[in-house]
């Protein structure tokens, strides 16, 4: 058998990777490389870069301990070419090899690049639970995609939260129980934090010197960077956060960045955690009577439902999906998405948290920063690149469909049944942000009115023909149509005046 070079990417940090299972420890060499092209194709948050590089270096040690020969190229290696293709060619020459083995990457751009590499075998990524070719066959001919239908298939496939052929508790989805606001007086858990070891400290120093102009705060750095740490972080969530996760998963509090969220998505998306094992552990907590069904179901739906669904959508619809812009939104991304310098308390809180932690939970992303961009008509591609850059768990296969389809309705309703547009009333109900805001969340007009209120009716007005055809939006269009012409004109003028301030 010919010796091969096995390329392992920074989001493939699992010993059960298909390329490693196919490989031979006695003959093959594993290549891992920190390259500038992957760190800068968008201007990634410095904490994200540090997390991935530190996790890669620790995984290389895990592989060496398991008997693999690992050729690890650091970013500051003077001979580093700065690209994966360049490092593969250098490694092939170093080891006198001609063949490369790799598990398929998670992003379209890399798949296209690798497909052009000579003598390269690309294996399927079977860390996921859904078969994307099978999904394409299921989806073919459907005008709309609904995660709920897919999710039920996944529940039956995995057997999770099932009683025979029926869902546990008599219903598939407990989302209606998971929309409670949280009181700041609640005793809320904190995610497990880890002090950087020598390997991570070396990476932090490297990132601080090589990426001084990238977005975000590098320290304090407390992410898990090894498999054992990631598993400990998840076990901590099971013991402290899962019980109330469902009830408060949509809530937002200024003084509590994480509430009951697990903050394990960065670990899951680089391969340090296994999705099915996580879902099974959550189910076991429910069956043991330690957590309520709404929390267990809400978490499992995120893992085997949304996460798997958006990945399948991504591969089914790329590359054209990335350019979708059904609402014809072209306004540039406002500078405050990077600076957090805005009087809007909710936006300031979510963006500041993003800068500090490289993390915000799904409602902060969807109903604050995403909602604002939707209402203001921000270019969805610019927003997509912002999300991809600023979050430690963001990879294009998961982030792009969530932004283009779910958040911005830019695919015209393929993924989401309605635009996730909301006025300030929603944010006020689900958070404590509005109490400290320079704007009045109850005001519907005038210079002190909450911008979400002004932009909501501006959004309805400018898209009323399209929205009138959406069964879930017809009532709001009818409400707009009932407004007196004078009120419509005032709302339009106020919205236009605020949008002018974004230039």
C-alpha positions in Angstrom: 0.0 0.0 0.0 1.3 3.4 -1.0 2.0 5.9 1.9 -0.5 8.7 1.9 -0.7 12.2 3.4 -3.9 12.6 5.6 -4.9 16.2 5.8 -6.9 17.1 8.9 -8.6 20.5 9.0 -9.1 22.8 12.0 -12.8 21.8 12.3 -12.2 18.1 12.0 -10.7 17.4 15.4 -12.0 14.0 16.1 -10.2 10.6 16.0 -13.2 9.0 14.3 -12.8 11.2 11.2 -13.4 9.2 8.1 -9.9 10.0 6.7 -8.2 8.8 9.9 -10.3 5.6 10.0 -9.2 5.0 6.4 -5.6 5.7 7.2 -2.8 3.4 8.5 -0.9 4.6 11.5 2.2 2.6 10.5 2.4 4.1 7.0 0.6 7.3 6.6 1.4 10.8 7.9 -1.2 13.3 9.2 -0.7 16.9 8.1 -2.2 19.7 10.1 -1.4 23.3 9.2 -2.2 26.8 10.5 -2.5 28.9 7.4 -3.1 32.6 6.9 -5.6 32.0 4.1 -8.0 30.3 6.5 -7.5 32.8 9.3 -8.2 35.8 7.0 -10.7 34.9 4.2 -12.9 36.8 6.5 -11.5 38.9 9.4 -12.2 36.3 12.1 -12.5 37.3 15.7 -9.1 36.9 17.4 -10.6 34.6 20.1 -12.0 32.3 17.3 -8.5 32.1 15.7 -6.9 31.4 19.0 -9.5 28.7 19.9 -9.1 26.9 16.6 -5.3 27.0 16.6 -5.1 25.9 20.2 -7.5 23.1 19.7 -5.6 22.0 16.6 -2.3 21.8 18.5 -3.9 19.9 21.3 -5.5 17.5 18.9 -2.1 16.9 17.2 -0.8 15.8 20.6 -3.8 13.5 21.0 -3.0 11.9 17.6 0.7 11.5 18.5 -0.3 9.8 21.7 -2.5 7.4 19.7 0.4 6.4 17.5 0.1 8.7 14.5 3.0 10.4 12.8 1.9 14.1 12.7 3.5 16.8 10.6 2.3 20.0 12.2 2.9 23.4 10.4 2.6 26.4 12.7 1.6 29.8 11.4 4.9 31.4 12.2 7.0 28.7 10.4 9.1 30.8 8.1 8.5 28.4 5.2 4.7 28.4 5.7 3.1 29.2 2.3 0.0 30.6 3.8 -2.4 28.2 2.1 -3.6 24.6 2.5 -2.7 23.8 -1.1 0.8 25.1 -0.6 1.3 23.2 2.7 -0.1 19.9 1.1 2.4 20.2 -1.7 5.3 21.0 0.7 4.4 18.0 2.9 4.1 15.6 0.0 7.6 16.6 -1.1 9.0 16.3 2.5 7.7 12.8 2.9 8.2 11.6 -0.7 4.5 11.0 -1.2 2.1 11.6 -4.1 -1.4 10.8 -2.6 -3.5 12.9 -0.3 -6.5 11.7 1.7 -8.9 14.1 3.3 -12.4 14.2 4.7 -14.7 16.6 2.8 -14.5 20.1 4.1 -17.5 22.0 5.5 -17.3 24.9 3.1 -18.0 25.0 -0.6 -15.0 27.1 -1.5 -12.6 24.5 0.0 -14.5 21.6 -1.6 -14.0 23.3 -5.0 -10.3 23.9 -4.3 -9.7 20.3 -3.1 -11.5 18.8 -6.1 -8.7 20.4 -8.3 -5.8 18.9 -6.2 -4.0 16.0 -8.0 -4.2 12.5 -6.5 -6.5 13.5 -3.7 -9.2 11.2 -2.3 -12.1 13.1 -0.6 -14.1 11.0 1.8 -17.6 11.8 3.1 -17.9 13.5 6.5 -20.0 11.0 8.4 -19.8 12.9 11.7 -23.2 14.2 10.8 -26.4 12.3 11.2 -28.2 13.2 8.0 -27.1 12.1 4.6 -27.0 15.1 2.4 -27.5 13.1 -0.8 -30.6 11.6 0.7 -31.8 15.0 1.8 -31.4 16.3 -1.8 -33.6 13.5 -3.0 -36.2 14.2 -0.3 -36.1 18.0 -1.0 -36.2 17.7 -4.8 -39.4 19.4 -6.1 -40.3 21.1 -2.8 -40.9 24.8 -3.0 -40.4 25.3 0.7 -38.3 23.5 3.3 -39.7 23.2 6.8 -37.3 22.0 9.5 -40.2 20.5 11.5 -40.8 17.9 8.8 -37.1 17.1 8.6 -36.9 17.0 12.4 -39.6 14.3 12.7 -37.7 12.2 10.2 -34.5 12.6 12.3 -36.3 11.7 15.5 -37.6 8.5 14.0 -34.1 7.8 12.5 -32.3 8.2 15.8 -35.1 7.0 18.1 -34.5 10.0 20.4 -37.4 11.0 22.6 -39.6 8.4 21.0 -42.1 6.0 22.5 -42.5 3.4 19.8 -43.4 5.4 16.7 -44.8 8.3 18.7 -43.0 11.3 20.2 -42.5 11.3 24.0 -45.1 13.5 25.7 -47.5 13.2 22.8 -46.0 16.0 20.7 -43.0 16.6 18.6 -42.1 20.2 19.5 -42.3 22.0 22.9 -41.2 25.4 21.5 -44.3 27.1 22.9 -43.1 26.3 26.4 -39.6 27.7 25.7 -40.3 31.4 25.3 -40.3 32.7 28.8 -38.5 35.9 29.8 -35.9 35.6 32.6 -35.7 37.5 35.9 -32.3 39.0 36.6 -32.8 37.7 40.2 -32.7 34.1 39.0 -29.7 32.0 40.2 -28.2 31.3 36.8 -25.4 28.9 36.0 -22.1 29.8 34.3 -20.4 27.8 31.5 -17.3 25.9 32.7 -14.1 28.0 32.2 -10.6 26.7 31.6 -7.3 28.4 32.4 -5.0 28.4 29.3 -2.2 25.9 29.5 1.3 26.3 28.0 0.2 25.3 24.5 -2.8 27.8 24.6 -0.7 30.6 26.1 1.8 30.2 23.2 -1.1 30.5 20.7 -2.5 33.5 22.4 0.8 35.3 22.1 1.0 34.3 18.4 -2.5 35.6 17.7 -1.9 38.8 19.6 1.1 39.6 17.5 -0.1 38.4 14.1 -3.7 39.6 14.1 -3.6 43.0 16.0 -6.2 44.6 13.8 -8.8 41.8 13.9 -12.1 42.2 15.7 -12.6 41.2 19.3 -11.1 40.8 22.7 -8.5 38.1 22.9 -8.5 37.9 26.7 -9.8 36.7 29.0 -9.6 33.4 27.1 -11.5 30.5 28.8 -12.6 28.2 26.0 -12.0 24.4 26.2 -9.2 23.4 23.8 -9.0 19.6 24.4 -11.6 16.8 24.1 -11.5 16.2 27.8 -12.2 19.8 28.6 -15.0 20.0 26.0 -16.6 16.9 27.5 -16.3 18.4 31.0 -18.0 21.6 29.8 -20.9 19.6 28.4 -21.2 17.5 31.6 -21.3 20.8 33.6 -24.2 22.0 31.4 -26.1 18.8 31.9 -25.8 19.2 35.7 -26.4 22.9 36.0 -28.0 24.4 32.9 -30.1 21.9 31.1 -33.0 21.8 33.5 -34.0 25.5 32.7 -32.5 25.7 29.3 -35.8 25.2 27.5 -37.8 27.6 29.5 -35.4 30.5 29.2 -33.6 29.7 25.9 -35.1 32.8 24.2 -34.5 35.2 27.1 -31.8 38.0 27.2 -30.4 39.7 30.3 -27.8 42.5 30.3 -25.9 41.1 33.4 -26.1 37.4 32.3 -24.5 36.8 29.0 -25.1 33.1 28.9 -28.3 32.4 31.0 -28.8 28.6 30.8 -27.1 28.1 27.4 -24.4 25.4 27.1 -21.9 27.5 25.1 -20.6 24.2 23.6 -21.3 25.0 19.9 -17.7 26.0 19.3 -16.5 22.6 20.6 -19.2 20.7 18.7 -18.4 22.4 15.4 -14.7 21.7 15.5 -15.2 18.0 16.4 -14.4 17.9 20.1 -17.9 16.7 20.9 -20.1 14.1 19.1 -23.7 15.3 18.3 -25.4 12.0 18.7 -23.7 11.2 22.0 -24.7 14.7 23.2 -28.3 14.2 22.3 -28.4 10.7 23.9 -26.9 12.2 27.1 -29.7 14.8 27.2 -32.3 12.2 26.6 -30.9 10.1 29.4 -31.2 13.1 31.8 -34.9 13.4 30.9 -35.6 9.7 31.2 -33.9 9.8 34.7 -36.3 12.5 35.7 -33.6 15.1 36.2 -34.8 17.6 33.6 -38.2 18.4 32.1 -39.2 17.2 28.6 -39.4 20.8 27.2 -35.7 21.4 27.9 -34.5 18.0 26.6 -36.6 18.3 23.4 -35.5 21.9 22.9 -31.8 21.0 23.1 -32.2 17.9 21.0 -34.1 19.8 18.3 -31.1 22.2 18.0 -28.7 19.4 17.5 -30.5 16.8 15.3 -33.0 19.3 13.8 -31.6 22.8 13.0 -27.9 21.9 12.9 -28.4 19.0 10.5 -31.1 20.7 8.5 -29.1 23.9 7.6 -26.1 21.8 6.7 -28.2 19.8 4.2 -29.7 23.0 2.8 -26.3 24.5 2.4 -24.9 21.6 0.3 -28.2 21.2 -1.6 -28.4 24.9 -2.7 -24.8 26.0 -3.0 -23.1 27.9 -4.7 -26.1 30.0 -5.8 -27.6 30.2 -2.3 -24.9 32.5 -1.0 -25.9 35.2 -3.5 -29.6 35.1 -2.6 -31.2 38.5 -2.0 -34.9 38.1 -2.5 -35.8 41.3 -0.6 -33.3 43.3 -2.7 -31.5 44.6 0.4 -28.3 46.6 -0.4 -27.7 48.9 2.5 -24.1 48.7 3.8 -23.5 47.1 7.1 -23.4 49.9 9.7 -20.0 50.6 11.4 -21.5 50.0 14.8 -21.7 46.3 14.1 -18.0 46.4 14.7 -17.7 49.1 17.3 -20.9 48.7 19.3 -21.1 52.5 19.3 -24.9 52.9 19.1 -27.5 54.4 21.4 -29.7 51.2 20.9 -29.1 49.4 24.2 -30.0 45.9 22.8 -27.6 46.2 19.8 -24.9 47.7 22.0 -25.3 44.8 24.5 -25.3 42.0 21.9 -22.4 43.4 19.8 -20.3 44.2 22.9 -20.9 40.7 24.2 -19.9 39.4 20.7 -16.7 41.4 20.8 -15.8 40.2 24.3 -16.8 36.5 24.0 -17.0 35.6 20.3 -20.4 34.2 21.4 -24.0 35.3 21.5 -27.0 32.9 21.8 -29.4 32.3 18.9 -32.0 34.9 19.9 -29.4 37.6 20.3 -28.3 36.8 16.8 -31.7 36.2 15.2 -34.0 38.8 17.0 -31.6 41.6 17.7 -28.6 41.9 15.3 -30.4 39.9 12.6 -33.8 41.5 13.1 -32.3 45.0 12.9 -30.4 44.1 9.6 -33.6 42.7 8.1 -35.7 45.7 9.0 -33.0 48.2 7.8 -32.5 46.4 4.5 -28.8 45.5 5.2 -27.1 43.6 2.4 -27.4 40.0 3.5 -24.0 39.0 2.1 -22.3 41.7 4.2 -24.2 40.5 7.3 -23.3 36.9 6.5 -19.6 37.8 6.4 -20.0 39.6 9.7 -21.6 36.6 11.4 -19.0 34.3 9.9 -16.2 36.5 11.2 -17.3 37.3 14.7 -18.5 34.0 16.3 -16.3 31.2 17.5 -18.8 28.6 16.3 -19.4 30.0 12.8 -18.5 27.9 9.8 -20.2 28.7 6.5 -22.2 25.4 6.3 -24.1 26.3 9.5 -23.9 30.1 9.5 -24.8 31.0 5.9 -28.3 29.2 5.8 -29.1 30.6 9.2 -28.3 34.1 8.0 -29.6 34.0 4.4 -32.6 31.9 5.0 -33.7 32.2 8.6 -32.5 35.6 9.6 -32.7 37.7 6.5 -35.4 35.8 4.4 -33.1 36.4 1.5 -33.9 33.1 0.0 -37.5 34.2 -0.4 -39.0 31.7 2.1 -37.3 28.5 1.1 -36.1 27.9 4.7 -38.3 30.0 6.9 -42.0 30.3 6.7 -42.0 34.1 7.4 -39.5 36.9 7.8 -38.3 37.1 11.5 -39.2 40.7 11.7 -40.3 42.2 15.1 -40.7 45.6 16.7 -39.2 46.7 20.0 -42.1 45.1 21.9 -40.6 41.6 21.3 -37.1 42.7 22.6 -38.8 44.4 25.6 -40.7 41.3 26.4 -37.8 38.9 26.2 -35.0 41.1 27.7 -34.1 43.9 30.1 -32.3 45.9 27.5 -35.0 48.5 26.9 -34.9 49.9 30.4 -31.5 51.5 29.9 -32.0 52.5 26.3 -31.8 56.1 25.0 -34.9 55.4 22.9 -38.5 54.8 24.2 -39.6 51.3 23.3 -43.3 52.3 23.7 -43.0 55.2 21.3 -44.2 54.5 17.8 -43.2 57.8 16.1 -40.8 60.7 16.5 -37.0 61.0 17.1 -37.1 59.2 20.5 -39.1 56.2 19.3 -37.4 52.8 19.4 -35.7 52.3 15.9 -37.1 48.8 15.8 -40.6 50.3 16.0 -39.9 52.8 13.2 -38.2 50.3 11.0 -40.8 47.6 11.5 -43.5 49.5 9.8 -41.1 50.8 7.2 -40.3 47.2 6.4 -43.9 46.2 6.2 -44.7 49.1 3.9 -41.8 48.6 1.5 -42.4 44.8 1.1 -46.2 44.8 1.5 -47.0 43.3 -1.8 -44.7 40.3 -1.2 -45.8 40.0 2.5 -49.5 40.1 1.6 -49.0 36.7 -0.1 -47.5 35.2 3.1 -50.2 33.7 5.3 -48.2 34.5 8.4 -47.8 38.2 7.5 -51.1 39.1 6.0 -52.5 40.4 9.3 -49.6 42.9 9.6 -50.0 44.1 6.1 -53.8 44.5 6.7 -53.0 46.5 9.8 -50.7 48.8 7.8 -53.5 49.2 5.2 -55.9 50.3 7.9 -53.7 53.1 9.1 -54.8 56.6 8.0 -52.8 58.0 5.1 -51.3 60.6 7.4 -50.1 58.0 9.9 -48.6 55.9 7.1 -46.8 59.0 5.8 -45.5 59.9 9.2 -44.2 56.3 9.9 -42.5 56.2 6.5 -40.8 59.6 7.1 -39.6 58.6 10.5 -38.2 55.3 9.1 -36.5 57.2 6.3 -35.1 59.7 8.8 -33.5 56.9 10.9 -32.2 55.0 7.9 -30.4 58.2 6.8 -28.5 58.2 10.1 -26.9 54.9 9.1 -25.0 56.3 6.2 
